[in-house]
Amino acid sequence: MIRPDEQLRAGHIPAALLPHGTDPRQVVIVHTAPARRSLHAGAIGVVLSLTVGVGAVIWISTIAVLQIASVAASTAASLQAAIPALVGGGLSVTLAVKLPRKGGK
């Protein structure tokens, strides 16, 4: 018990607090009632902080996904514009399916 308030709570009366000539056996120390704390305040704080934390994680992950989608879209657009130039100018490749004629030849 190093702190004076702990000594007083334990019933020890430091001699420096007593007036000169007072019998320490006849001194009564009266303590005030401790302040009551709400049991719900801690739980409400935890729930609020968890809600804010989960919302922040969802918000940040949404922004990250949108950034990745934006980069992917710009990359696809630049590749779409660059591929014809890389292949050899305006060369375009088409696929054709030959179907037999009904006339016989």
SULFEN-V245583 format. One line per field, one symbol per residue. ss: DSSP state (2 for helix, 1 for strand, 0 for the rest). A space follows every 50 residues. Layout:
ss->???
//
This chain:
ss->00022222200000222000000222000000000000222222222222 22222222222222222222222222222222222222000000000000 00000
//
